[in-house]
Amino acid sequence: MVEMNVRREHVRLIVMIPPKPAISDVMGRVKGRTAIKTFKQFRNLRKKPHLGNHFLSPGYCVDTVGLDLEMIQKYVRYQEQKER
């Protein structure tokens, strides 16, 4: 993980992964492990009627970075200020 910005409704990550694994597999692992660890740490979340056994939404957005890594990092760092 290179960069992370956590908001109440979403998380933005900049990660470097080798070219061989499928991005969907990587995201599935990240989201799956995050949900499992969160439900173990905060057991009362399973009782919330709007969550059930789901903690994260099924989708995600992926963009690849070539030479504009710096621009993407600025977006991740400062998006919260722009949304206000």
N, C-alpha and C positions, 0 to 999 in steps of 0.2 A: 504494500500500500504506500502510495506516494503522498496522497492528500485526502482529507476527509472533512466534510462539513455536515453536521447533524442538526436537523431541524425537527420540530415536533411531527410534521407530516411526511417528511422524506429525508433521505440520506444521500449525499453526493460523495462519490469515491473516485479517486484517480488511482488506478492500479496498473502495474506493469505485469503482464503475463507473457510467457513464451508463445510463439506463434502456433505451436502444435495443438494445445487443448482448445476445444470449442468454447466460445464465450458463453453459450447457454449452459454448458456443464459447469463452468466456473461460477456463474451467477447462481445456478441451482445449489451448489455447495455452500456458497456464501450465505444465501438467504435461508437455506435449510438449517445450517448450523447456528445461525443467528437466532432463528425462531426457537430451536430446541433449547439453547442456552438461556434465552430470555424466559421461556415458560418454566424452566427449572428454577431460575432465580426468583421469578415473580409468579408463583403458583396461582395467585388470585386472578391473574389475567385470563386463565382458562374459563373462569366462571362468568366472564363478561359476555352478555348475549350477542353483542355485535361482533365479537371476535371468534367465538367458538374455538376451534383448533387452528385458526388462521391468524397469523400475526402480521404478515407482510402481503401486500397486493401481489397478484400473479405476474404482473408485468415488470419490465425494466427498460431503460433506455441506454443504449451503448453508442459511443462514438469513438472512432479511432483517432489517435493523435500522431501526426507526422512531425512537422517542424513547429507547430503552434502549441507545444506543451505549456509554455509560459502563459499564453492567453487563456487556456483552459484552466490553469491553476488560479489565475486571477478571478475567473468566473466563479469557481468553487469557493474561493475565499470570501468574495465580496458580494455574492448574490443576495444574501440576507439583507444587507444594507440597501441594495437597489429595490428589493421588494417592499421595504418600509416606505 
